[in-house]
Amino acid sequence: MSLHPTLQPYADAWTHSVEAISELVQPLVEGEWNRRTPCPGWSVRDVVSHVIGMDCEALGDPRPIHSLPRDLFHVTDEHQRYMEMQVDVRRHHTAPEMTSELEYTVIRRNRQLRNESRDPGTKVRGPLGAEITLEESMRYRAFDIWVHEQDLRAALGRPGNLDSPGAYVARDHLLDALPEVVAVRADAPRSSAIVFDVHGPVEFLRTIRVDIQGRGTLETAPALGPAAALTLDWETYVRLACGRVTPEAVADRVKTEGDPELTAAILRNFTVTR
């Protein structure tokens, strides 16, 4: 294996999730591909199309030349337009076409990963043509595909893999965004601490400390007398952070303590990806 050790966990997580997705969709009949998922505006077919499209882009394939319809209510910005292109171009594909293209893309991507010898810092093409490092690209693919695996599981009533390798990549990715959520978006008081206690298949206790300049940092040490504390299960944490549910819809699954205005502001600004 020529893959750099830093990249191996992301390759393993991607492989685990993509194999789970293949297993989930292989037996589906035509109508089941149209089931709605928690991902706004996307069906089972759309989610699988996105997975195929993003891995084709990681392989260096050219993007499709395609005009999007004007009536896609969930497409509101340039990033969403970019993501929608690979989805809409496959909207009329049949179940056999979807499963065969997924299988072929997975074979090609596995081959690419087996032969990957580049340094993690190598610049590669990211979404919207941005330059990102190979490590950032692989980390995001592992995160993204695990979240979409969960979308498919929710749509098909097949829960599972909440503690798979991709779940831990997702945990770290979402935690990286937490200081901005608390300190910038929710405008937490300076010189304060906010505690997040997450339980379930993936458990962690984290503190966001906001310094005198208003900058937030992520710490593993618990805080004494925090300004606010939020306790919730891992699945709810993911669904909130990924924009799959509103805070109101899961109010019974989130326990809050401390400043009610602050906890409301944090939950209102909790979504970091869609």
Disulfide bonds with the S-S distance in Angstrom:
none
